[in-house]
């Protein structure tokens, strides 16, 4: 009898430990540990923290977001490799280090409102989502935008708002933004993006010739509205396309 009661109590304890129950498919911004957790830890240690990304919030977000969910099934085993990967429609998901570096350069704060140009897979938006209050993201390629919207919703990133369109003009209805990340390269800085930055805001953008090496730059708008540009590193991004171009 005694043993039975003990077993029942143990069962109850185990049930309580497992509370709240997880229902597959239900939105959850903090996914349960998955079989890729170790790969993610290694990715952060070997590719990101070992280089020059030290912001603990950014490192935590990179450890948490399930990158393998953002790549096509045939690329899943390569999801945590130190390189960009194809996501269809001639586009790519950026190398993990570049995502982490751009995120750190934008100095995200929990109260921030962020804009991303070039949703692609939605991975960068998911990383930002863990670090700011609201993320607005624009994708010019409709099928990619639709897939990303579905994926972000299914994974529980409820603070991401997306739309299809040309991000060259930013998103005036939701401006101004504390930070703007551009993940496709234009040959000049779009003036609307600078205009939609708050004073003190940061714009992180690759700029340069199409299909050449571009420069990753950070543009800060100061309290008086003047901008200061800092050149970071050479990068290679897909081109920012124009709707009528
Ligand atoms: N941030 C993405 C990777 C982006 S690849 C991720 O995390 O997966 C760059 C994306 O920018 C592509 O999907 C491309 O279709 C998109 N793009 C190109 N020109 C654009 C424009 N003018 N406005 C919005 N998106 C654009």
Boltz pocket constraint, residues with backbone or C-beta under 6 A from the ligand:
constraints:
  - pocket:
      binder: B
      contacts: [[A, 91], [A, 92], [A, 93], [A, 94], [A, 117], [A, 118], [A, 119], [A, 120], [A, 121], [A, 122], [A, 123], [A, 124], [A, 125], [A, 138], [A, 139], [A, 140], [A, 141], [A, 144], [A, 165], [A, 166], [A, 167], [A, 168], [A, 183], [A, 184], [A, 238], [A, 239], [A, 240], [A, 241], [A, 242], [A, 243]]
      max_distance: 6.0
